[in-house]
Amino acid sequence: MLPGRTKRQKEQERAEYQRKKKEAKERLKQEKAGRPERQPGEPDPDIADIVPGPQAPLF
């Protein structure tokens, strides 16, 4: 390919990647806005079932 073509192709791919990244960021922002807010003192649902302490042996 010609050098100008490959550069243009890279620029288009980079722009497409940035567009997808922006869409994903907006989607996550909307999902976060739709979540119910936690009350003060309520445990974080992501870590609610985790029990602190020593880890079980692997073998």
C-alpha positions in Angstrom: 0.0 0.0 0.0 1.0 3.6 -0.4 2.2 5.4 2.8 -0.6 7.9 2.6 -3.3 5.2 2.5 -1.9 3.3 5.5 -1.8 6.6 7.5 -5.3 7.4 6.6 -6.4 3.9 7.5 -4.7 4.1 10.9 -6.4 7.5 11.5 -9.8 6.1 10.6 -9.2 3.1 12.9 -8.2 5.4 15.7 -11.2 7.5 15.2 -13.5 4.4 15.2 -11.8 3.2 18.4 -12.4 6.6 20.1 -16.0 6.6 19.0 -16.6 3.2 20.4 -14.8 4.1 23.6 -17.0 7.2 24.0 -20.2 5.2 23.4 -19.2 2.7 26.1 -18.4 5.5 28.5 -21.8 7.1 27.9 -23.6 3.7 28.3 -21.8 3.1 31.7 -22.7 6.6 32.8 -26.4 5.9 32.0 -26.3 2.5 33.8 -24.7 4.1 36.8 -27.4 6.9 36.9 -30.1 4.2 36.9 -28.8 2.4 39.9 -30.6 3.0 43.2 -28.5 5.0 45.7 -27.3 3.2 48.8 -28.4 4.4 52.2 -25.7 5.5 54.7 -24.4 2.5 56.6 -25.7 0.0 54.0 -23.0 -2.4 52.8 -21.6 -2.2 49.3 -23.5 -4.9 47.2 -20.3 -5.7 45.3 -18.4 -6.8 48.4 -21.3 -7.7 50.8 -20.7 -11.4 50.6 -16.9 -11.3 51.1 -15.7 -12.7 54.4 -12.4 -11.2 55.6 -9.7 -13.5 56.9 -7.1 -15.9 55.8 -7.4 -17.5 52.4 -8.0 -21.2 51.9 -4.9 -23.1 50.7 -4.7 -23.7 46.9 -3.6 -27.3 47.2 
